[in-house]
């Protein structure tokens, strides 16, 4: 008789000497659950004060493909249900980090969501190096149940909050303006 183990994701039996994947918490997953975890990974883009940026995709079960760790500044990720069919991704931050604003963004901005167009301009300017932050900014993205919207959070180190706030006031309406763009 062949020995089996259960997948932590779907409870299917996996042959102990077959193919399975170890999650970051020590749980074991089948190939189907591994592939499903990577269908819609979350993303952290780290915008640095030298004008560069780094993008890391990750999922809560397996961390990032690069190193198997959940990237800074995230401690954990969870799905928040708003009803039986809908919800969004939310993150718990590591100690020493603070969320400046969170909300949703859309891939289909138009005049009805003008503030999203302004937010998109800031994002694109950061990516292209046209806008240089005074400190490292972590812009996090995750899925929502709305196929046209993405959950988003902007995070900095706690010690950088004041310098970030001052810079944001100089470029676009400060923290209040940023929160309005994401709401």
C-alpha positions as CSV (number, residue, x, y, z in Angstrom):
1,X,0.0,0.0,0.0
2,X,1.3,3.4,-1.0
3,X,1.6,6.0,1.7
4,X,-0.3,9.2,1.2
5,X,-0.6,12.7,2.8
6,X,-3.4,15.2,2.5
7,X,-3.1,18.5,0.7
8,X,-3.6,21.4,3.1
9,X,-5.5,23.3,0.4
10,X,-8.1,20.8,-0.9
11,X,-7.7,17.8,1.3
12,X,-6.9,15.5,-1.6
13,X,-4.6,12.6,-1.1
14,X,-1.1,13.0,-2.4
15,X,1.3,10.1,-2.8
16,X,4.1,10.6,-0.2
17,X,6.7,9.8,-2.8
18,X,4.9,11.8,-5.5
19,X,5.0,15.5,-6.4
20,X,3.9,18.0,-3.7
21,X,4.9,21.5,-2.7
22,X,5.9,22.8,0.7
23,X,4.3,26.0,1.8
24,X,6.0,28.7,3.9
25,X,4.1,27.6,7.0
26,X,5.3,24.0,6.6
27,X,1.9,22.9,5.1
28,X,2.0,20.5,2.1
29,X,0.0,21.3,-1.1
30,X,-0.8,19.3,-4.3
31,X,0.2,20.6,-7.7
32,X,-3.3,21.9,-8.4
33,X,-3.4,24.1,-5.3
34,X,0.2,25.3,-6.0
35,X,-0.8,26.4,-9.5
36,X,-4.0,28.0,-8.3
37,X,-2.1,30.0,-5.7
38,X,-0.1,31.6,-8.5
39,X,-3.0,32.5,-10.7
40,X,-3.6,35.8,-9.0
41,X,-0.6,36.7,-6.9
42,X,-0.4,39.9,-4.9
43,X,2.3,42.4,-5.8
44,X,4.5,44.8,-3.9
45,X,6.3,47.5,-5.8
46,X,9.1,49.2,-3.7
47,X,9.8,52.7,-5.0
48,X,13.2,53.8,-3.7
49,X,14.6,57.3,-3.1
50,X,17.2,56.8,-5.9
51,X,14.4,56.6,-8.5
52,X,14.5,52.9,-8.9
53,X,11.8,50.4,-8.2
54,X,11.5,46.7,-7.5
55,X,8.5,44.5,-8.1
56,X,7.8,41.3,-6.1
57,X,4.8,39.0,-6.7
58,X,3.8,36.6,-3.9
59,X,1.0,34.5,-2.5
60,X,0.4,33.8,1.2
61,X,0.9,30.1,0.9
62,X,4.3,30.1,-0.8
63,X,5.8,33.6,-0.4
64,X,7.6,35.0,-3.5
65,X,8.9,32.9,-6.3
66,X,12.3,34.5,-5.8
67,X,13.0,33.4,-2.2
68,X,9.8,31.8,-0.7
69,X,9.3,34.7,1.7
70,X,6.5,37.2,2.2
71,X,8.1,40.5,1.0
72,X,8.6,43.6,3.2
73,X,6.5,45.2,4.5
74,X,3.8,42.5,4.7
75,X,3.5,40.2,7.7
76,X,0.4,38.3,6.4
77,X,-2.4,38.5,3.8
78,X,-6.0,37.6,4.2
79,X,-9.2,37.6,2.2
80,X,-12.0,39.9,3.6
81,X,-15.5,38.7,2.7
82,X,-18.0,41.5,2.3
83,X,-20.8,39.0,1.5
84,X,-21.1,35.5,0.2
85,X,-19.7,36.3,-3.2
86,X,-17.6,39.4,-2.8
87,X,-14.5,40.5,-1.0
88,X,-11.0,41.9,-1.2
89,X,-7.4,41.3,-0.2
90,X,-6.1,42.9,3.0
91,X,-2.6,42.9,4.6
92,X,-1.2,42.9,8.1
93,X,2.0,44.9,8.2
94,X,5.3,44.0,9.8
95,X,6.3,46.0,12.9
96,X,7.8,49.4,11.9
97,X,5.6,50.0,8.9
98,X,2.5,52.2,8.6
99,X,-0.3,52.2,6.0
100,X,-0.8,55.7,4.7
101,X,-3.8,55.0,2.5
102,X,-5.7,52.0,1.1
103,X,-8.6,51.4,-1.2
104,X,-9.2,50.3,-4.8
105,X,-7.8,51.2,-8.1
106,X,-9.2,50.3,-11.5
107,X,-7.8,49.3,-14.9
108,X,-10.6,51.2,-16.6
109,X,-10.4,54.8,-15.2
110,X,-12.7,57.4,-16.9
111,X,-14.2,60.8,-16.1
112,X,-16.5,59.3,-13.4
113,X,-13.5,58.4,-11.3
114,X,-11.3,61.4,-12.1
115,X,-9.3,61.0,-8.8
116,X,-8.2,57.5,-10.0
117,X,-6.7,59.0,-13.1
118,X,-4.7,61.4,-10.9
119,X,-3.5,58.4,-8.8
120,X,-2.6,56.5,-11.9
121,X,-0.5,59.5,-13.0
122,X,1.4,59.5,-9.7
123,X,2.0,55.7,-10.0
124,X,3.2,55.9,-13.6
125,X,5.5,58.9,-12.7
126,X,7.0,56.8,-9.9
127,X,7.6,53.8,-12.2
128,X,9.2,56.0,-14.9
129,X,11.4,57.8,-12.4
130,X,9.8,61.2,-13.2
131,X,8.7,61.4,-9.6
132,X,11.3,60.6,-7.0
133,X,10.1,59.8,-3.4
134,X,12.1,61.1,-0.4
135,X,11.9,57.6,1.3
136,X,11.0,54.1,0.3
137,X,7.3,53.7,-0.6
138,X,5.7,50.2,-0.7
139,X,2.7,50.1,-3.0
140,X,0.8,46.8,-2.5
141,X,-1.8,45.3,-4.9
142,X,-4.2,42.4,-4.5
143,X,-7.3,40.9,-6.0
144,X,-10.9,42.0,-5.3
145,X,-14.1,40.2,-6.3
146,X,-14.6,43.1,-8.8
147,X,-12.7,42.0,-12.0
148,X,-12.2,45.7,-12.9
149,X,-10.8,46.8,-9.5
150,X,-7.6,45.9,-7.5
151,X,-7.1,46.3,-3.7
152,X,-4.3,48.7,-3.0
153,X,-2.3,50.1,-0.1
154,X,0.5,52.6,0.2
155,X,2.9,51.9,3.1
156,X,6.1,53.6,4.4
157,X,8.3,52.9,7.4
158,X,6.9,54.6,10.5
159,X,10.0,56.8,10.8
160,X,9.4,58.1,7.3
161,X,5.8,59.2,7.7
162,X,6.6,62.9,8.3
163,X,9.0,63.2,5.3
164,X,6.5,61.3,3.1
165,X,3.6,63.5,4.2
166,X,5.6,66.7,3.5
167,X,6.6,65.4,0.0
168,X,3.1,64.3,-0.8
169,X,1.8,67.7,0.2
170,X,4.2,69.3,-2.2
171,X,3.2,67.0,-5.2
172,X,-0.5,66.5,-4.7
173,X,-2.9,67.3,-1.8
174,X,-1.1,65.5,1.0
175,X,-2.4,62.4,2.7
176,X,-6.0,63.5,2.6
177,X,-5.8,63.9,-1.2
178,X,-4.2,60.4,-1.5
179,X,-6.9,58.8,0.7
180,X,-9.6,60.5,-1.5
181,X,-7.9,59.1,-4.7
182,X,-8.0,55.6,-3.3
183,X,-11.5,55.7,-1.9
